[in-house]
Amino acid sequence: MIRYVLAVLLTTALLGIGLIAVQEVAVVRTETQVEGAITDIERAAVSLLAYDDPVSGDIPPPRRVLDIEIPPGGFTTEDIETLRFEPVTESNWTAVRYKIDGRPTNTVFLDVPLVNAADDTATLDISGSSSLTLVLELVSDSGHKPVVQVRIGLQDEP
């Protein structure tokens, strides 16, 4: 009888340790996928700034189109609670803040000025999206400095 109790206790302990390990691997996998998507966005934005010039008038601005995959929550990945791109005031940096379910917020700084093309707000919030298309366009801001505008989808500008 004691053998059965010990076997059940040992099995329960091993399953508990295994599930904790699976959960930690899911967090690491999610972080890797999110940071990979952020790197793709930064690479496209830096390419715009390095190889193109902003245009004026009726000429469409230079752009890059990216398809981004952000993992939805599941057994091998965790949910992303927030994912925001916020320009850093008076600099050419962008702070990317993301929070994985139940974890502290992570911040990554991009060496490129990204602004939201919609709603007259500089912050781009793509929380809750798992698969989306981002359009990055090189434009001049009010001070005639080049910035990269980001909008979601391929819809035409009004």
C-alpha positions in Angstrom: 0.0 0.0 0.0 2.8 2.4 0.9 4.4 1.7 -2.5 1.3 2.8 -4.3 1.1 6.0 -2.3 4.8 6.8 -3.0 4.3 6.0 -6.7 1.4 8.4 -6.9 3.2 11.1 -5.0 6.3 10.7 -7.2 4.3 10.7 -10.4 2.4 13.9 -9.2 5.7 15.6 -8.4 7.2 14.7 -11.7 4.1 15.9 -13.6 4.1 19.2 -11.7 7.8 19.8 -12.5 7.2 18.9 -16.1 4.3 21.4 -16.4 6.3 24.2 -14.9 9.1 23.5 -17.4 6.6 23.5 -20.3 5.2 26.8 -19.1 8.6 28.4 -18.9 9.5 27.1 -22.4 6.2 28.6 -23.7 7.2 32.1 -22.3 10.7 31.9 -23.8 9.2 30.8 -27.2 6.8 33.7 -27.1 9.5 36.2 -26.2 11.6 34.9 -29.1 8.8 35.2 -31.6 7.8 38.7 -30.5 11.4 40.0 -30.5 11.8 38.4 -34.0 8.8 40.4 -35.2 10.2 43.6 -33.6 13.5 43.0 -35.3 11.8 42.6 -38.7 10.0 45.9 -38.2 13.2 47.6 -37.1 15.1 46.2 -40.1 12.5 47.5 -42.6 12.3 50.9 -41.0 16.1 51.3 -40.9 16.2 50.3 -44.6 13.7 53.0 -45.4 15.8 55.6 -43.6 19.1 54.5 -45.1 18.1 54.0 -48.7 15.1 56.3 -49.4 14.2 59.9 -49.1 10.9 61.4 -48.0 9.0 62.9 -51.0 6.4 65.7 -51.1 3.4 66.4 -53.2 1.3 63.8 -54.8 4.1 61.2 -55.1 3.5 58.2 -52.9 6.1 57.9 -50.1 8.6 55.1 -50.1 7.3 52.1 -48.2 7.9 48.6 -46.9 5.1 46.1 -46.3 5.5 43.4 -43.6 3.4 40.4 -42.7 3.9 40.0 -38.9 3.0 36.8 -37.0 2.5 37.2 -33.2 1.8 33.9 -31.5 -1.6 33.5 -30.0 -1.7 31.8 -26.6 -1.7 28.1 -26.5 0.1 25.1 -25.0 3.5 26.1 -26.4 3.1 29.9 -26.3 1.7 32.4 -23.9 -0.8 35.3 -24.6 0.6 38.8 -25.4 -1.3 41.2 -23.2 0.2 44.4 -24.7 2.4 45.3 -27.6 3.0 49.1 -28.1 5.4 51.2 -30.2 6.0 54.6 -28.6 8.3 57.2 -30.0 10.8 58.6 -27.4 10.4 62.4 -27.2 13.1 64.5 -28.6 15.1 61.5 -30.0 15.2 59.2 -33.0 14.3 56.2 -30.8 11.2 54.1 -30.4 10.3 52.2 -27.2 8.6 48.9 -27.8 6.8 47.7 -24.7 5.3 44.2 -24.6 3.9 42.2 -21.8 3.5 38.4 -21.8 0.6 37.1 -19.8 1.4 37.3 -16.1 5.0 38.6 -16.5 6.5 42.0 -16.1 6.6 44.4 -19.1 9.6 44.2 -21.3 11.0 47.2 -23.2 13.1 47.2 -26.3 14.5 50.3 -27.9 14.6 50.7 -31.7 17.1 53.0 -33.2 14.5 54.5 -35.6 11.6 57.0 -35.2 8.3 55.1 -35.7 5.0 56.9 -35.4 1.4 55.8 -35.9 -0.2 57.0 -39.2 -3.7 56.8 -37.8 -5.7 58.8 -35.3 -3.2 61.6 -34.8 -1.5 59.7 -32.0 2.1 58.8 -32.0 1.7 55.4 -30.2 0.9 52.3 -32.2 -0.9 49.7 -30.2 -1.1 46.3 -31.9 -2.1 44.3 -28.8 -4.5 41.4 -29.4 -3.4 40.9 -33.0 -1.9 37.6 -34.0 -1.4 38.1 -37.8 -1.4 41.4 -39.4 0.1 43.4 -42.3 2.1 46.6 -41.4 2.8 49.3 -43.9 5.9 51.4 -43.1 6.1 54.7 -45.0 8.9 57.3 -45.0 7.6 60.8 -44.5 8.7 64.1 -43.0 7.4 65.3 -39.6 6.4 68.8 -38.8 10.1 69.7 -38.3 11.0 68.3 -41.7 12.9 65.3 -40.1 12.3 61.9 -41.7 10.2 59.5 -39.7 8.6 56.2 -40.4 4.8 56.1 -40.3 3.3 52.8 -39.5 -0.3 51.7 -40.4 -2.1 48.4 -40.2 -3.2 46.9 -43.4 -3.0 47.8 -47.1 -6.0 50.1 -47.3 -5.5 53.3 -49.2 -5.1 56.6 -47.3 -8.1 58.9 -47.4 
